[in-house]
Amino acid sequence: MTTNDEPVTCPFSYSEALEFDPELAALMERESPTRIRLPYGDADAWLVTDFQSVQTVTSDRRFSRARIMGYDYPRMTPEPIVSPESVNVMDPPQSSRVRSLVSQAFTQERVDGMRERIVRLADSLLDEMAKEGPPTDLVRHLSDPFPQHTILDLLGIPRDDWPRMRELVLKLLVTGRDNKETAAQVKADLTAYFHTVVEQRRHTPGNDIVSAMIAARDGEDQLDDKEMAVMTLTLVLSGQDTATCQISNIVYLLLTRPELMNQLRRHPESLPDVIHELLRYIPFRKGVGIPRVAVEDVELDGVKIRAGEFVHVSYLTANRDPARYPDPHVIDPGRPHTPHMTFGWGGHRCIGVPLAMAELEVAVGRLLERFPGLRLAVPPEDVRWDAKTIRRFPVELPVTW
């Protein structure tokens, strides 16, 4: 039996529909953090899986994101996706300052004001899908373009640049070893592009999120151009990538679980609750994301994590922790609302949650309303799933009505 002194090699490459990774499931059964070895990076890491301990690591200042920079830290991709200046690798108080300013562009009130615009974007895509007629690919018509169109439109990015943005973002997410140099160049190119956008908005502000971030203030404090450019890249990556996958995943589950679809038909007002339960359930990525490093020795669940050691948390396993969610592997639309970790936790929880939820509610809600007879056009076992990136999603989702 492998001990905690012997790292478990974890490729985390499982991509069988939306089944839970058996490798992660086995690690969940351990009573304490486990040493793991990921595909890239020159060090091992501790993996923390239960909800309470994930809460601890993501909220305790003895674990730092900022101090991983400059190291070849353990990760899933050949080139780190995150930029060194990103809020995702800052610690308080610096991260608190940036989040406080950026979050002013993503208040619930501001997102509610964007909703009509978001609905128009969704309806335009669904008009095209209806015009083409069944059978067709939902990924091509809705899941792929809608989040991309939404975040780029709300950021005020010219439409002519949208196809190029999608192409570059996809290159950042590939896990193959031969992608390292390409991903590094893409990240530099995107950051330079958004730096130009920020400069333009400072001179000619508009009704967009970049202009709102420029206008955000905390006393005399504002974001500088470099912070703004990196944050815009972060928003494009997270807003486009995550929502694209989740729209397809949610619709796939609704079309393969008649009881869920019936629930929404009978109670359309329950859509936000159903989406949250599906977000908790869906294994939305392969493996783990950005690690932290212990800044001092820490005792956690009977294990001594030494200063300088890397620590990964799994939001996927935390979302399936039976101590927090009874029958965690069951989709229960009536489950009492208990916050999940799909959008992260603590000081690095996704700033754009109100926008992400609005996108998901609009996409799924308008789709079901306009296509009441929607169903899969192929048997579920014939749906093809991505095996190239760190995300879990169907490459195509053939539907008919």
C-alpha positions in Angstrom: 0.0 0.0 0.0 1.2 3.5 -0.9 2.0 5.6 2.2 1.8 9.4 2.5 5.7 9.4 2.2 5.4 7.8 -1.3 3.6 10.2 -3.8 0.8 8.8 -5.8 1.3 9.4 -9.5 -1.9 11.2 -10.6 -2.3 11.9 -14.4 -6.0 12.8 -13.7 -6.8 12.1 -17.3 -10.2 10.5 -16.8 -12.8 11.8 -19.2 -15.6 9.3 -19.3 -18.8 11.4 -19.8 -19.6 13.0 -16.4 -18.7 10.0 -14.3 -16.6 10.8 -11.3 -12.8 10.2 -11.7 -12.2 6.8 -9.9 -8.7 8.0 -9.0 -10.1 11.0 -7.2 -12.8 8.8 -5.6 -10.1 6.5 -4.2 -8.1 9.5 -2.8 -11.3 10.8 -1.1 -11.4 7.6 1.0 -8.2 8.4 2.7 -8.5 10.0 6.1 -5.7 12.5 5.7 -4.0 14.5 2.9 -2.1 12.4 0.4 1.2 13.2 -1.4 0.6 13.3 -5.2 2.7 13.7 -8.3 1.1 15.6 -11.2 2.1 15.5 -14.9 4.1 18.8 -14.7 6.2 20.5 -12.2 9.4 19.5 -10.4 7.8 18.8 -6.9 5.2 16.7 -5.3 2.1 18.2 -3.5 -0.3 17.4 -0.8 -3.8 16.8 -1.9 -6.7 17.8 0.4 -10.1 16.4 -0.4 -12.7 16.9 2.3 -14.9 20.0 2.4 -13.8 21.3 5.8 -10.1 20.9 5.1 -10.4 22.5 1.7 -12.1 25.4 3.5 -9.1 25.6 5.8 -6.5 25.6 3.1 -8.4 28.2 1.0 -9.0 30.6 3.9 -5.9 30.2 6.1 -3.1 32.7 5.5 -0.5 30.0 6.4 -1.2 28.8 2.8 -0.1 31.2 0.1 -0.9 31.4 -3.6 1.5 34.3 -4.2 4.6 32.3 -3.1 4.2 29.7 -5.7 5.4 32.1 -8.4 8.9 31.6 -9.5 8.7 27.9 -8.9 8.0 25.0 -11.3 5.0 24.2 -9.2 3.0 20.9 -9.6 0.2 21.4 -12.2 -1.9 19.8 -15.0 -0.7 21.8 -18.0 2.9 22.2 -19.4 2.7 26.0 -19.2 1.0 27.6 -16.1 -2.3 29.1 -17.4 -2.3 31.9 -14.7 -0.3 35.1 -15.2 2.1 36.1 -12.4 0.2 39.4 -12.0 -3.2 37.7 -11.8 -5.4 38.1 -8.7 -5.6 34.3 -8.7 -2.0 34.2 -7.4 -2.2 37.1 -5.0 -2.6 36.9 -1.2 -4.3 39.4 1.1 -4.1 42.3 1.4 -3.1 42.8 -2.2 -5.8 40.4 -3.5 -8.4 41.9 -1.2 -7.7 45.4 -2.7 -7.9 44.1 -6.3 -11.0 42.0 -5.6 -12.7 45.0 -3.9 -12.2 47.2 -6.9 -13.0 44.6 -9.6 -16.1 43.3 -7.8 -17.7 46.8 -8.3 -18.2 45.8 -11.9 -19.9 42.5 -11.0 -22.5 43.5 -8.4 -25.8 41.7 -8.6 -27.5 45.0 -9.5 -25.0 45.7 -12.3 -25.4 42.1 -13.7 -29.2 42.4 -13.5 -28.8 45.5 -15.7 -26.9 43.4 -18.2 -29.4 40.6 -18.3 -31.5 41.9 -21.2 -28.3 42.2 -23.2 -27.4 38.6 -22.3 -30.9 37.4 -23.3 -30.6 39.1 -26.7 -27.3 37.3 -27.3 -28.8 33.9 -26.4 -31.9 34.4 -28.5 -29.9 35.5 -31.5 -28.0 32.2 -31.3 -31.1 30.1 -30.7 -32.8 31.9 -33.7 -29.9 30.6 -35.9 -30.3 27.1 -34.4 -34.0 27.0 -35.1 -33.5 28.3 -38.6 -31.0 25.5 -39.4 -33.4 22.9 -38.0 -32.8 19.5 -36.3 -30.7 17.6 -35.8 -27.9 19.9 -34.9 -25.0 20.4 -32.5 -25.8 22.4 -29.4 -22.1 23.0 -28.6 -21.7 24.8 -32.0 -24.9 26.8 -31.7 -25.0 27.7 -28.0 -22.5 26.3 -25.5 -19.5 27.4 -27.4 -20.4 30.8 -28.8 -22.8 32.1 -26.1 -20.3 32.5 -23.1 -17.7 33.8 -25.5 -20.0 36.3 -27.1 -21.3 37.4 -23.7 -18.0 38.1 -22.0 -16.5 39.7 -25.1 -19.6 41.8 -25.7 -19.8 42.9 -22.1 -16.0 43.8 -22.1 -16.6 45.8 -25.3 -14.2 43.7 -27.4 -14.8 44.4 -31.2 -16.7 41.6 -32.9 -14.1 41.2 -35.5 -11.6 40.0 -32.8 -13.9 37.4 -31.3 -12.9 34.4 -33.4 -9.2 35.1 -32.7 -9.9 35.4 -28.9 -11.6 31.9 -28.9 -8.7 30.4 -30.8 -6.1 31.8 -28.4 -8.0 30.8 -25.2 -8.3 27.2 -26.4 -4.5 27.0 -26.9 -4.0 27.9 -23.2 -6.0 24.9 -22.0 -4.3 22.1 -23.9 -2.4 19.6 -21.6 0.1 18.2 -24.1 3.8 18.7 -23.4 4.4 20.1 -26.9 2.1 23.1 -26.1 4.4 24.8 -23.6 6.0 27.4 -25.9 2.8 28.1 -27.7 0.8 28.7 -24.5 3.5 31.1 -23.2 3.4 33.1 -26.4 -0.5 33.2 -26.4 -0.6 34.4 -22.8 1.8 37.3 -23.7 -0.1 38.2 -26.8 -3.5 38.3 -25.0 -2.1 40.4 -22.2 -0.6 42.9 -24.7 -3.9 43.0 -26.5 -5.9 43.7 -23.4 -3.4 46.4 -22.3 -4.3 48.2 -25.6 -8.0 47.8 -24.8 -7.5 49.3 -21.4 -5.6 52.3 -22.8 -8.4 52.9 -25.3 -11.1 52.8 -22.6 -9.3 55.3 -20.4 -9.6 57.8 -23.2 -13.1 56.8 -24.5 -15.1 54.9 -21.8 -18.2 53.0 -22.8 -21.0 50.9 -21.4 -18.8 47.9 -20.7 -17.0 46.0 -17.9 -13.5 47.4 -18.7 -14.8 50.9 -18.4 -16.6 50.0 -15.1 -13.4 48.6 -13.7 -11.5 51.8 -14.7 -14.2 53.8 -12.9 -14.0 51.6 -9.8 -12.5 53.4 -6.8 -11.8 52.7 -3.1 -11.1 56.1 -1.8 -8.2 57.4 -4.0 -7.2 53.8 -5.0 -7.7 52.5 -8.6 -6.5 49.6 -10.6 -3.5 50.4 -12.9 -3.3 49.5 -16.6 -1.3 46.3 -16.0 -3.7 45.1 -13.3 -6.6 45.8 -15.6 -5.1 44.0 -18.6 -4.4 40.9 -16.5 -7.8 41.0 -14.9 -9.5 41.3 -18.3 -7.5 38.2 -19.5 -8.6 36.4 -16.4 -12.2 37.2 -17.0 -12.0 36.1 -20.6 -10.4 32.8 -19.6 -12.8 32.0 -16.8 -15.9 33.5 -18.3 -15.6 31.8 -21.6 -14.0 28.5 -20.7 -16.0 27.5 -17.6 -19.5 28.6 -18.8 -19.0 26.9 -22.2 -18.4 23.5 -20.5 -21.1 23.9 -17.9 -23.9 24.8 -20.4 -23.2 21.6 -22.3 -22.8 19.5 -19.1 -26.0 20.8 -17.6 -28.0 20.2 -20.8 -26.6 16.7 -21.2 -27.7 15.8 -17.7 -31.1 17.3 -18.2 -31.5 15.3 -21.4 -30.4 12.0 -19.9 -32.2 12.4 -16.6 -36.0 12.7 -17.4 -36.8 13.3 -13.7 -34.7 16.5 -13.8 -36.3 17.8 -17.0 -39.8 17.0 -15.6 -38.9 19.0 -12.4 -38.0 22.0 -14.5 -41.1 21.6 -16.7 -43.4 21.5 -13.6 -41.5 24.2 -11.7 -39.5 26.5 -14.0 -39.0 28.8 -11.0 -36.7 26.2 -9.6 -34.1 26.6 -12.4 -31.5 28.5 -10.2 -31.7 25.8 -7.5 -31.4 22.9 -10.1 -28.4 24.6 -11.7 -26.7 25.0 -8.4 -27.2 21.3 -7.6 -25.9 20.3 -11.0 -22.9 22.5 -10.6 -22.2 20.8 -7.3 -22.5 17.4 -8.9 -20.6 17.9 -12.2 -16.9 17.0 -12.2 -16.2 20.1 -14.3 -12.4 19.7 -14.7 -9.7 17.1 -14.6 -7.6 16.9 -11.5 -6.8 20.2 -9.7 -6.1 23.8 -10.4 -3.6 26.3 -8.9 -1.8 25.1 -5.7 -0.8 26.9 -2.6 2.4 26.6 -0.6 2.7 26.4 3.2 4.5 29.4 4.6 5.1 27.6 7.9 4.7 24.1 9.3 1.0 23.2 9.5 -0.8 20.2 11.1 -3.8 19.2 9.0 -5.9 16.1 9.6 -3.0 14.3 11.3 -0.4 15.2 8.7 2.4 17.7 9.1 2.7 19.9 6.1 6.1 21.5 6.2 6.9 25.1 5.2 7.7 25.3 1.5 5.6 22.2 0.5 2.9 22.6 -2.1 -0.8 21.9 -1.3 -3.5 21.3 -3.8 -7.2 21.2 -2.9 -9.9 19.4 -4.9 -13.2 21.3 -5.2 -14.6 18.2 -7.0 -14.1 16.0 -4.0 -15.3 18.7 -1.6 -18.5 18.9 -3.6 -19.0 15.2 -3.0 -18.1 15.2 0.7 -20.8 13.1 2.5 -20.2 15.0 5.7 -21.6 18.1 4.0 -23.9 16.6 1.4 -25.9 13.5 2.3 -26.0 11.0 -0.6 -23.4 13.3 -2.4 -23.4 11.2 -5.6 -27.1 11.7 -6.1 -28.5 14.7 -8.0 -31.2 16.0 -5.6 -33.0 19.1 -6.9 -34.7 19.4 -3.5 -31.5 19.4 -1.6 -31.4 22.2 1.0 -29.2 25.0 -0.4 -25.7 24.6 0.9 -23.0 26.6 -0.9 -20.8 24.4 -3.1 -17.2 25.0 -4.3 -17.6 24.9 -8.0 -16.8 28.7 -8.1 -14.0 28.3 -5.6 -13.9 29.3 -2.0 -12.4 32.0 0.3 -10.2 34.8 -1.0 -10.0 33.2 -4.5 -13.7 32.5 -5.1 -14.7 33.6 -8.6 -15.5 37.3 -8.7 -17.9 36.9 -11.6 -20.3 34.5 -10.0 -23.4 36.8 -10.5 -22.5 37.0 -14.2 -21.8 33.2 -14.5 -25.1 32.3 -12.9 -27.0 34.8 -15.2 -25.4 33.2 -18.2 -26.3 29.7 -17.2 -29.9 30.6 -16.2 -30.4 32.5 -19.5 -28.8 29.8 -21.7 -30.6 26.8 -20.1 -33.9 28.7 -19.5 -34.2 30.1 -23.0 -33.2 26.8 -24.6 -35.9 24.8 -22.7 -38.5 27.5 -23.2 -38.0 27.8 -27.0 -37.4 24.0 -27.7 -39.8 22.2 -25.4 -39.3 18.9 -27.2 -35.5 19.0 -27.0 -33.8 15.6 -26.8 -30.6 13.9 -27.7 -30.2 13.0 -31.3 -27.9 10.1 -30.5 -27.7 7.5 -27.7 -25.9 8.9 -24.6 -23.0 6.5 -25.1 -22.4 8.0 -28.6 -21.7 11.5 -27.3 -18.0 12.4 -27.7 -16.1 13.9 -24.7 -13.1 16.1 -24.6 -9.8 14.3 -23.8 -7.3 17.0 -24.7 -7.8 19.8 -22.1 -8.2 20.2 -18.4 -12.0 20.5 -18.7 -14.8 17.9 -18.8 -17.3 18.6 -21.5 -18.9 17.0 -24.7 -17.1 18.0 -27.9 -20.4 17.8 -29.6 -23.9 17.5 -28.2 -26.2 16.4 -31.0 -29.9 17.4 -30.3 -33.2 17.3 -32.0 -36.7 18.5 -31.2 
